[in-house]
Amino acid sequence: MKLYTIYANDTEGNWNLLIDSITVQDTIIPVLSTLIESADPLELGETETIQIDATDLSGISYVLIDLDGVNYTMAFIGGNTWEYNSWTPITSGLKLYTIYANDTNGNWNSFNNDITIVDSNAPSLSNLFE
């Protein structure tokens, strides 16, 4: 809410004023752009780093990433960029994820994407003949 005052005077030098307020409501969602994945496809057992830019005129409060149904907080690393660098999938296949951004006025936006996890390592064999 912002207060404002209007002053007026007539030709006789009489003054009056009006004090009122206006509320500006932010309904614009944050913008998510410039997604960077460290690898896609990603080799099973390797760690993925995901970065995204989140911008909003009011500012960004936080950015989350949903991996396998669990929300993790992405770290602000400068400029408009947020990063998550601690995901090491334990199974191969197509993995879906969602990134959520929240601005300082409570508006949300989300971005869906996927990463293919591959297992190209042959199984190891040991102790076949004892």
GROMACS elastic network, one bead per residue, 0.5 to 0.9 nm:
[ bonds ]
;  ai    aj funct       b0    kb
    1    21     6  0.64617   500
    1    22     6  0.56444   500
    1    24     6  0.66072   500
    1    25     6  0.88963   500
    2    20     6  0.85279   500
    2    21     6  0.53807   500
    2    22     6  0.53485   500
    2    23     6  0.62614   500
    2    24     6  0.79648   500
    3    19     6  0.71437   500
    3    20     6  0.57930   500
    3    22     6  0.65125   500
    3    23     6  0.88692   500
    4    18     6  0.83029   500
    4    19     6  0.58397   500
    4    20     6  0.56275   500
    4    21     6  0.58346   500
    4    22     6  0.78200   500
    5    17     6  0.67715   500
    5    18     6  0.56169   500
    5    20     6  0.65095   500
    5    21     6  0.85374   500
    6    16     6  0.84151   500
    6    17     6  0.54490   500
    6    18     6  0.51869   500
    6    19     6  0.65509   500
    6    20     6  0.85256   500
    7    15     6  0.71593   500
    7    16     6  0.59664   500
    7    18     6  0.66927   500
    7    19     6  0.89116   500
    8    14     6  0.82039   500
    8    15     6  0.56525   500
    8    16     6  0.54648   500
    8    17     6  0.61865   500
    8    18     6  0.87177   500
    9    12     6  0.78650   500
    9    13     6  0.58718   500
    9    14     6  0.52279   500
    9    16     6  0.63660   500
    9    17     6  0.87137   500
   10    13     6  0.54846   500
   10    14     6  0.55199   500
   10    15     6  0.68588   500
   10    16     6  0.89655   500
   11    14     6  0.74701   500
   25   105     6  0.85469   500
   26    29     6  0.84439   500
   26    58     6  0.81692   500
   26   105     6  0.65818   500
   26   106     6  0.87643   500
   26   107     6  0.78983   500
   27   105     6  0.82292   500
   27   106     6  0.88023   500
   27   107     6  0.66043   500
   28    56     6  0.81482   500
   28    57     6  0.89544   500
   28   107     6  0.68591   500
   28   108     6  0.88150   500
   29    56     6  0.73808   500
   29   101     6  0.85906   500
   29   102     6  0.80330   500
   29   103     6  0.73747   500
   29   106     6  0.88097   500
   29   107     6  0.52172   500
   29   108     6  0.56551   500
   29   109     6  0.57017   500
   30    54     6  0.65486   500
   30    55     6  0.56344   500
   30    57     6  0.82446   500
   30    58     6  0.89460   500
   30    59     6  0.84631   500
   30    60     6  0.75209   500
   30   101     6  0.65312   500
   30   102     6  0.69012   500
   30   103     6  0.61783   500
   30   107     6  0.70140   500
   30   108     6  0.65809   500
   30   109     6  0.58357   500
   30   110     6  0.88274   500
   31    53     6  0.79574   500
   31    54     6  0.56022   500
   31    55     6  0.52095   500
   31    56     6  0.63613   500
   31   101     6  0.82168   500
   31   109     6  0.72316   500
   31   110     6  0.89722   500
   32    35     6  0.81177   500
   32    52     6  0.68205   500
   32    53     6  0.56875   500
   32    55     6  0.67379   500
   32    99     6  0.87212   500
   32   100     6  0.86972   500
   32   101     6  0.75640   500
   32   109     6  0.75591   500
   32   110     6  0.75954   500
   32   111     6  0.70872   500
   33    52     6  0.61129   500
   33    53     6  0.51669   500
   33    54     6  0.65967   500
   33    55     6  0.84675   500
   33   111     6  0.89044   500
   34    51     6  0.79048   500
   34    52     6  0.55606   500
   34    53     6  0.56971   500
   34    54     6  0.87849   500
   34    81     6  0.88155   500
   35    50     6  0.73325   500
   35    51     6  0.57391   500
   35    53     6  0.69657   500
   36    39     6  0.87574   500
   36    49     6  0.81176   500
   36    50     6  0.57705   500
   36    51     6  0.50464   500
   36    52     6  0.63253   500
   37    40     6  0.67618   500
   37    48     6  0.70586   500
   37    49     6  0.58844   500
   37    51     6  0.65212   500
   37    52     6  0.88891   500
   37   115     6  0.85795   500
   38    42     6  0.82806   500
   38    47     6  0.86980   500
   38    48     6  0.58825   500
   38    49     6  0.52102   500
   38    50     6  0.64983   500
   38    51     6  0.85675   500
   39    42     6  0.51254   500
   39    43     6  0.82803   500
   39    48     6  0.66421   500
   39    49     6  0.78891   500
   39    50     6  0.89624   500
   39   115     6  0.82732   500
   40    43     6  0.85436   500
   40    48     6  0.88184   500
   40   114     6  0.87953   500
   40   115     6  0.56627   500
   40   116     6  0.60334   500
   40   117     6  0.76043   500
   41   115     6  0.62850   500
   41   117     6  0.56740   500
   41   118     6  0.65537   500
   42    45     6  0.85343   500
   42    46     6  0.68349   500
   42    47     6  0.81017   500
   42    48     6  0.72103   500
   42   115     6  0.72628   500
   42   116     6  0.62662   500
   42   118     6  0.61088   500
   42   119     6  0.86481   500
   43    46     6  0.56503   500
   43    47     6  0.85512   500
   43    92     6  0.83439   500
   43   116     6  0.86584   500
   43   117     6  0.58297   500
   43   118     6  0.50470   500
   43   119     6  0.58724   500
   43   120     6  0.71918   500
   43   121     6  0.88195   500
   44    47     6  0.84665   500
   44    88     6  0.77889   500
   44    89     6  0.65571   500
   44    90     6  0.67288   500
   44    91     6  0.68323   500
   44    92     6  0.62032   500
   44   117     6  0.58425   500
   44   118     6  0.56052   500
   44   119     6  0.51789   500
   44   120     6  0.79809   500
   44   121     6  0.86505   500
   45    88     6  0.60645   500
   45    89     6  0.65149   500
   45    90     6  0.65374   500
   45    91     6  0.85185   500
   45   119     6  0.84714   500
   46    87     6  0.85127   500
   46    88     6  0.58074   500
   46    89     6  0.75926   500
   47    85     6  0.71944   500
   47    86     6  0.64539   500
   47    87     6  0.54656   500
   47    89     6  0.74401   500
   48    84     6  0.82536   500
   48    85     6  0.60654   500
   48    86     6  0.68663   500
   48    87     6  0.54690   500
   48    88     6  0.62678   500
   48    89     6  0.83127   500
   49    83     6  0.70752   500
   49    84     6  0.57254   500
   49    86     6  0.69344   500
   49    87     6  0.71812   500
   50    74     6  0.89265   500
   50    82     6  0.83799   500
   50    83     6  0.56594   500
   50    84     6  0.53486   500
   50    85     6  0.63358   500
   50    87     6  0.89142   500
   51    74     6  0.84860   500
   51    81     6  0.65970   500
   51    82     6  0.55622   500
   51    84     6  0.65601   500
   51    85     6  0.84587   500
   52    80     6  0.81099   500
   52    81     6  0.55962   500
   52    82     6  0.55054   500
   52    83     6  0.66589   500
   52    99     6  0.85648   500
   53    79     6  0.83185   500
   53    80     6  0.50315   500
   53    82     6  0.61794   500
   53    83     6  0.89271   500
   54    60     6  0.70489   500
   54    63     6  0.78892   500
   54    80     6  0.55924   500
   54    81     6  0.64715   500
   54    82     6  0.72585   500
   54   101     6  0.68076   500
   55    58     6  0.86830   500
   55    59     6  0.67859   500
   55    60     6  0.65545   500
   55    80     6  0.61732   500
   55    81     6  0.88090   500
   55   101     6  0.88552   500
   55   103     6  0.83455   500
   56    59     6  0.50635   500
   56    60     6  0.62698   500
   56   103     6  0.65801   500
   56   104     6  0.86644   500
   57    60     6  0.84945   500
   57   103     6  0.86634   500
   58   103     6  0.66077   500
   58   104     6  0.59311   500
   58   105     6  0.70761   500
   59   102     6  0.88453   500
   59   103     6  0.56269   500
   59   104     6  0.56191   500
   59   105     6  0.84452   500
   60    63     6  0.77362   500
   60    80     6  0.88313   500
   60   101     6  0.71628   500
   60   102     6  0.59527   500
   60   104     6  0.56527   500
   60   105     6  0.88323   500
   61   101     6  0.77842   500
   61   102     6  0.56006   500
   61   103     6  0.50858   500
   61   104     6  0.51289   500
   61   105     6  0.85287   500
   61   106     6  0.83719   500
   62    73     6  0.74321   500
   62    74     6  0.75229   500
   62    75     6  0.83695   500
   62    76     6  0.81779   500
   62    82     6  0.88235   500
   62   100     6  0.84422   500
   62   101     6  0.61044   500
   62   102     6  0.56227   500
   62   103     6  0.72287   500
   62   104     6  0.85950   500
   63    72     6  0.86553   500
   63    73     6  0.61265   500
   63    74     6  0.54860   500
   63    75     6  0.77480   500
   63    76     6  0.83222   500
   63    82     6  0.70951   500
   63    83     6  0.88536   500
   63    99     6  0.70801   500
   63   100     6  0.55700   500
   63   102     6  0.63380   500
   63   103     6  0.89580   500
   64    71     6  0.61565   500
   64    72     6  0.54871   500
   64    74     6  0.54340   500
   64    75     6  0.89265   500
   64    84     6  0.88303   500
   64    98     6  0.82651   500
   64    99     6  0.56529   500
   64   100     6  0.50600   500
   64   101     6  0.64805   500
   64   102     6  0.85709   500
   65    70     6  0.80448   500
   65    71     6  0.54994   500
   65    72     6  0.52802   500
   65    73     6  0.64357   500
   65    74     6  0.66124   500
   65    84     6  0.77212   500
   65    97     6  0.70394   500
   65    98     6  0.56908   500
   65   100     6  0.62209   500
   65   101     6  0.89036   500
   66    69     6  0.57593   500
   66    70     6  0.52489   500
   66    72     6  0.63408   500
   66    73     6  0.89796   500
   66    96     6  0.87544   500
   66    97     6  0.55543   500
   66    98     6  0.51309   500
   66    99     6  0.62975   500
   66   100     6  0.80278   500
   67    70     6  0.53993   500
   67    71     6  0.65205   500
   67    72     6  0.76578   500
   67    87     6  0.81723   500
   67    95     6  0.81407   500
   67    96     6  0.72780   500
   67    97     6  0.52048   500
   67    98     6  0.71728   500
   67    99     6  0.89906   500
   68    71     6  0.85062   500
   68    95     6  0.77736   500
   68    96     6  0.75887   500
   68    97     6  0.72170   500
   69    97     6  0.84278   500
   72    84     6  0.79598   500
   73    83     6  0.87676   500
   73    84     6  0.74598   500
   74    82     6  0.57569   500
   74    83     6  0.50774   500
   74    85     6  0.84088   500
   74    99     6  0.89935   500
   75    81     6  0.84827   500
   75    82     6  0.52743   500
   75    83     6  0.50871   500
   75    84     6  0.63187   500
   75    85     6  0.89057   500
   76    79     6  0.83982   500
   76    80     6  0.77664   500
   76    81     6  0.61124   500
   76    83     6  0.64513   500
   77    80     6  0.79498   500
   77    81     6  0.57817   500
   77    82     6  0.56681   500
   77    83     6  0.67301   500
   78    81     6  0.56713   500
   78    82     6  0.75260   500
   79    82     6  0.87892   500
   84    87     6  0.75799   500
   85    88     6  0.89139   500
   89    92     6  0.74609   500
   89    95     6  0.86566   500
   89   117     6  0.75788   500
   91   117     6  0.73844   500
   91   118     6  0.85371   500
   91   119     6  0.84823   500
   92    95     6  0.82061   500
   92   116     6  0.74690   500
   92   118     6  0.52790   500
   92   119     6  0.62237   500
   93   115     6  0.83165   500
   93   116     6  0.56693   500
   93   117     6  0.50174   500
   93   118     6  0.64658   500
   93   119     6  0.87686   500
   94   114     6  0.66196   500
   94   115     6  0.58273   500
   94   117     6  0.61519   500
   94   118     6  0.87602   500
   95   113     6  0.85629   500
   95   114     6  0.53684   500
   95   115     6  0.52441   500
   95   116     6  0.61369   500
   95   117     6  0.71344   500
   96   112     6  0.73636   500
   96   113     6  0.59006   500
   96   115     6  0.65750   500
   96   116     6  0.88037   500
   97   111     6  0.84566   500
   97   112     6  0.59162   500
   97   113     6  0.55626   500
   97   114     6  0.58052   500
   97   115     6  0.80784   500
   98   110     6  0.66053   500
   98   111     6  0.55433   500
   98   113     6  0.63670   500
   98   114     6  0.84721   500
   99   109     6  0.83299   500
   99   110     6  0.54424   500
   99   111     6  0.51665   500
   99   112     6  0.65212   500
   99   113     6  0.83798   500
  100   108     6  0.68255   500
  100   109     6  0.57235   500
  100   111     6  0.66172   500
  101   107     6  0.81725   500
  101   108     6  0.56210   500
  101   109     6  0.54082   500
  101   110     6  0.63610   500
  101   111     6  0.87763   500
  102   105     6  0.79556   500
  102   106     6  0.59363   500
  102   107     6  0.56022   500
  102   109     6  0.68365   500
  103   106     6  0.54678   500
  103   107     6  0.54408   500
  103   108     6  0.67100   500
  103   109     6  0.88467   500
  104   107     6  0.75371   500
  119   122     6  0.82483   500
  121   124     6  0.87473   500
  125   128     6  0.72283   500
  126   129     6  0.84680   500
  127   130     6  0.63529   500
